[in-house]
Amino acid sequence: MAKVKLNSTFNQFSGSIDKFVFKQTEHGTVVTPKPDKPEKWSAKQDAHRERMKYGARRFYLEQKRDPVRFAHFQARAKELKIPVSAFVMGGFMKHGAKFAVLEAPPQPPAPESDGRDGGDAE
């Protein structure tokens, strides 16, 4: 593998040009050939793409309709510094529909009674 010292113009360069991809690694800028896409997806890849396309997208849109839950998702996504859609759809892909339960917004505290068992009040 040849090493080339690039001038400062290409020091932080990333992306693709023609048939080459420029990547940033811990060793600096690396140039690799652009990968070829497979002509046909495998059955497992197809299933994953369908699940993402229909299942995760529909789940995201359903969650978006509930303003309280969606506000919670927005806060969590902001915490993680990722887009809300990536947070919700990624959670769906990892946990399925139970993600909505696992990542439910905190419930407001119940009103307190006068006594521990309610019998102390006069």
VOGU-3710 file (C-alpha; in Angstrom, 3 decimals, decimal comma):
1> makvklnstf> 0,000/0,000/0,000  1,445/3,303/-1,023  1,409/6,253/1,353  1,035/9,704/-0,048  1,377/12,919/1,904  -1,432/15,185/0,735  -1,257/18,935/0,939  -3,530/20,777/3,371  -6,278/21,098/0,752  -6,974/17,352/0,898
11> nqfsgsidkf> -6,165/16,893/4,578  -9,815/16,884/5,719  -11,326/15,732/2,438  -13,978/12,996/2,455  -16,493/11,806/-0,112  -16,242/10,316/-3,561  -14,931/11,409/-6,921  -15,442/9,275/-10,005  -14,516/5,700/-8,943  -12,689/6,632/-5,721
21> vfkqtehgtv> -13,827/7,167/-2,124  -11,890/9,441/0,246  -12,255/8,454/3,925  -10,944/9,931/7,169  -9,265/7,440/9,504  -7,010/7,741/12,524  -4,094/7,441/10,096  -5,284/10,315/7,909  -7,076/10,445/4,574  -7,464/7,082/2,827
31> vtpkpdkpek> -8,435/6,617/-0,819  -10,244/3,399/-1,747  -12,052/2,191/-4,850  -15,799/2,834/-4,819  -17,585/-0,409/-3,835  -19,846/-2,104/-6,352  -23,465/-2,491/-5,329  -24,747/-6,039/-5,582  -26,986/-6,626/-8,580  -29,554/-8,335/-6,386
41> wsakqdahre> -30,132/-8,053/-2,641  -30,081/-11,249/-0,581  -33,357/-12,461/0,948  -32,223/-11,317/4,394  -31,274/-7,862/3,076  -34,627/-7,605/1,290  -36,499/-8,480/4,487  -34,530/-5,875/6,447  -35,163/-3,206/3,812  -38,910/-3,979/3,786
51> rmkygarrfy> -39,057/-3,858/7,586  -37,307/-0,499/7,555  -39,362/0,872/4,682  -42,792/-0,100/5,957  -42,575/-1,157/9,601  -40,184/1,417/11,054  -41,547/4,287/8,984  -45,153/3,502/9,962  -44,114/3,165/13,622  -42,388/6,568/13,464
61> leqkrdpvrf> -45,460/8,239/11,951  -47,728/6,635/14,583  -45,495/7,868/17,404  -45,393/11,329/15,849  -49,185/11,636/16,300  -48,887/11,535/20,122  -47,498/14,993/21,093  -46,405/13,985/24,622  -44,580/10,860/23,476  -43,035/12,651/20,499
71> ahfqarakel> -41,780/15,499/22,702  -40,124/12,857/24,901  -38,531/11,250/21,830  -37,292/14,660/20,655  -35,665/15,309/24,032  -34,006/11,870/24,070  -32,768/12,262/20,484  -31,354/15,697/21,290  -29,583/14,167/24,303  -27,995/11,556/22,022
81> kipvsafvmg> -27,335/14,145/19,279  -29,153/12,154/16,585  -32,228/12,898/14,469  -35,582/12,000/16,040  -36,443/9,719/13,138  -33,178/7,799/13,617  -33,893/7,436/17,338  -37,457/6,169/16,884  -36,874/4,009/13,811  -33,654/2,585/15,248
91> gfmkhgakfa> -35,481/1,695/18,444  -38,173/-0,028/16,411  -35,612/-1,993/14,396  -33,881/-3,130/17,590  -36,856/-3,750/19,914  -39,934/-3,850/17,674  -43,200/-2,232/18,743  -42,316/-2,676/22,440  -39,865/0,234/21,992  -42,832/2,567/22,609
101> vleappqppa> -43,269/0,950/26,039  -39,549/0,771/26,832  -39,029/4,431/25,949  -42,306/5,798/27,347  -42,303/9,341/28,753  -42,253/9,522/32,555  -45,699/9,540/34,140  -46,660/12,582/36,217  -46,719/11,826/39,947  -50,057/10,789/41,398
111> pesdgrdggd> -51,747/13,305/43,712  -50,604/12,775/47,264  -53,060/11,774/49,934  -53,168/13,467/53,351  -51,818/10,447/55,205  -49,792/7,413/54,275  -52,844/5,204/54,117  -55,340/8,004/53,765  -56,796/7,353/57,228  -54,939/10,179/59,026
121> ae> -56,950/12,975/57,437  -59,625/14,623/59,565
//
